[in-house]
Amino acid sequence: MSDTPSSPASELTSQPGLCSAFLQSLVARGAVHQCSDLASLDDKLSGPAPVTAYIGFDATADSLHVGHLMSIMSLRRLQQAGHRPVVLMGGGTTRIGDPSFRDTSRPLLDDAQIAANIAGIRKVFTRYLDFNDGPTGAVMVNNADWLDGLGYIAFLRDFGRHFSVNRMLSFDSVKLRLEREQPLTFLEFNYMPLQAYDFVELSRRFGCCLQMGGSDQWGNIVNGIDLGRRVEGRELFGLTTPLLTTASGNKMGKTAQGAVWLNVDRLSPYDFWQFWRNSEDADVGRFLRLFTDLPEARIAELEQLDGSALNQAKKILAHEVTALLHGEDAALSAAETARKVFEEGSSGQDVPVTEVPASEEGLGIVEALVLCGLSASKGEARRLLAGRGVRMNGDMVADDKAQLTAKAGNSVQLSAGKKRHALIRFC
């Protein structure tokens, strides 16, 4: 098996003969990039028994971000179609770090940090999946449960002999890094066989026959399919989602302030709602298909809106995505806060608040913009001010020497452009 999909994305968009509800849904929503054997997988998914599929998530931070959301939605749609999703936490593989399409090694984390990260990540999945004891109930497992007990020599003898170094070097995830003359450590090189072994182990424990993931994981998934066939004669499948960029070509889920996190302690529901509300016009229909449960007919209606009416579609997008993650009440609260900020000029309760100790000297506007996250640097803050893009309590500010009155109990609302707001509260 090669690093090239047998069913490329160009063919997947024209598959009228798909029978399984899961693949029909994913293809219709534009959520499939590659599949190892589309026809055979469709047959299996159309059978009487639920199919078990998994996606792995390494614990490199204490929260997932919007970049993971398409994978999470894939597991959700799998369960909605009557199949069983497995969430694999990479407690073992995180100790190595996936080198795929990276120029540098990931920082090595200790066991305590990995455990804390896993605890943080767990919270998200209960919003999207139903963890029950039934045949389609979601399962969450940790690959440290089996990787920690592997004997190195035994693993090399039983599994390492099935991996060709020549072939591993040919995968795009590795080849591109070497072509850029960036070092690849022997530690990282072991990530591929360990992830492949995960697939085999999950097939043994849960009857898992499908691994899904982002398009950057194709080489790793292919390794697992091949290892299952070689070692145990298992028929395994792989399916990937496309790399998602915005209509302007930017990487999805990144802002000037950093990643758009999914955990509430990392990013407020209001800021999460605003991220989706600020989507580019050309992305609204696509994001509604990928990240909400709205039916196609409703999405098609919203796509027909243009001009100022398109803002209503953006609000629906923001509401639907936020309600899935944070709940209906949080989504409604975020929308109401936005209405107050934009229509009444007041600061709703969900606008992010930064508390600053009061002082006699006051606080400079440049420093304040950086402190509350409206600017990534002092230079960016000065450019915003020079471009007349900053307001303080609703009034435009252009002077980069302006001061905020730093009196205890005083609150100052800052705005960068029309859509980003923050509150400085002196204490």
Salt bridges, closest charged atoms under 4 A:
ASP62 OD1 - ARG266 NE 2.82
ASP103 OD1 - ARG180 NE 2.58
ASP111 OD1 - ARG95 NE 3.32
ASP148 OD1 - ARG95 NH1 2.80
ASP158 OD1 - ARG157 NE 3.00
ASP172 OD1 - LYS175 NZ 3.71
GLU188 OE1 - ARG177 NH2 3.10
GLU201 OE1 - ARG204 NH1 3.36
GLU201 OE2 - ARG205 NE 2.77
ASP226 OD2 - ARG167 NH1 3.54
ASP226 OD1 - ARG229 NH2 2.41
ASP226 OD2 - ARG230 NE 3.03
GLU232 OE2 - ARG204 NE 2.50
GLU232 OE1 - ARG234 NE 2.43
ASP281 OD1 - LYS314 NZ 2.58
ASP283 OD1 - ARG286 NH2 2.69
ASP293 OD2 - ARG76 NH2 2.63
ASP293 OD1 - ARG77 NH1 3.24
GLU296 OE2 - ARG289 NH2 2.75
GLU301 OE1 - ARG298 NH1 3.13
GLU303 OE1 - ARG289 NH2 2.82
GLU328 OE2 - HIS319 NE2 3.07
GLU336 OE2 - ARG339 NH2 2.69
GLU343 OE1 - ARG339 NH1 3.73
GLU344 OE2 - ARG339 NH1 2.98
GLU367 OE2 - LYS378 NZ 3.97
ASP400 OD2 - ARG382 NE 3.95
ASP400 OD1 - LYS401 NZ 3.34
